[in-house]
Amino acid sequence: MTALEAVQTVQFVTIKEKRFAVIDAEEWEALVEWLETLEDLQIFKEGYAALEQAGGDRQQAGWLRWEDVRDEVA
């Protein structure tokens, strides 16, 4: 199911004059995963643009060396 399909399956209910959106939990999880992927893509694009702007020099682009941070990523 695509994110658009998940959003289109939302049902609305009104309780005590307040309107709520109701979505299937699996569809919600798929939607969150899709949004996380979009966020990851944006981070990649920004990092790649910085690398290009730095002429391919990772240090000048502000990238960290794997050897310096690998123990923090566990």
Buried (B, 14 or more C-beta within 10 A) or exposed (E): EEBEEBEEEBEEEEEEEEEEEEBEEEBEEBBEEBEEEEEEEEEEEEBEEBBEEBEEEEEEBEEEEEEEEEEEEE
